Amino acid sequence: MATLTVRNLDDDVVRALRIRAAEHGRSAEAEHREILRQVLTASLEPSPRKAAAERLAEFRRRMAGRGSATAAELLKESRMGRAGDLAGESDSQ
């Protein structure tokens, strides 16, 4: 394993690192390693947003052609129903 020394850090950065380490129950050095690991391996893993978009795209592919109404169609139907309800209320008064 290699050793990495980081010099000339602002006191605020060191303080934030120590606080974060304490919140996670780790030493500042262990927290520093974890931060580096997360940041540097994040490019190897899909981001949560990208993973969600991929799952949604797959869901849309699986549901294609099933004949379900689109969101626009459902909204139009809902608005027409409410308009009818309002028209019915004014007739009864």
N, C-alpha and C positions, 0 to 999 in steps of 0.2 A: 504494500500500500504506500502511496505517496503522501507526502506532507505538504500542506499548503499554508503559507503565512500571508495574512492580509494586514497591510500596514496603513496607517493614516486614515482610519475610519473616524467619522464624526462621533462625538460622545452620544448624540441622540440615536445614532444607528446602533451603537453597542448597547445602549439602554433598551432600545426596542427589541433587539435580539435576545437579551437576557429575560425580558418580560415574556416574550413569545415562548422562549425555552421553558420558563417556569410554568406557563399555562399548559404546555404539552408534557410536563414532567421530565424534561431532558436537560442536559447540561447545555450551555451556550455553544460549545463545540459540536455536540450532537445535533443541535438545532441547525447550526450552520451547515453541517453535512446534509441534513434532510432538505433544507431549502435548496441547496445546490443540486441535489439529486432530483427533486421535483421539477425545478426549472430546466435543467439540462436534459432530462429524459422526457419532458412534456412534448417535445417535437417528435418523439418516437411513437407516442400514443395519440389517438385522435382526441381532440378537445371534446368536452361534454356537449357543446353546442353542435359540433360537426357530427358526433355520434347520434345525437337526437335527430338531426336533419336526415341522416342516413336511414334511421329506423322509420321515420315518417315517410320517406320516399319509398321504402320497401313496403310499408303498409298501404300506401296509395297504389303501388303496382299490384299488390294482391287484391285490393278491393275494386280495381278498375273493371268496369263492365258489369257490375253487380246491380245496376239500376237504382242505386240509392240517390236520393235527392241531393242536389248541391246546397251549399250554405245559402247561396243567393235565392234558390227556389224556396227553401225553408223560411227565409226571412220574408220573402214576398207573401207566402201563404199566411204567415203569422200576422203581417200587417193587414192583409185583406180580412182576416178573421176579426181583428180588433176594430177595423173600420165598420164591419158588419155589426159587431156588438154595439158600437156607438150609435149607429143608425137605428138599431132596434131599441135602444134606450130612449132616444128622442121621440120615437113613435109611441111608446107606452106612456109618455108624460103628457 
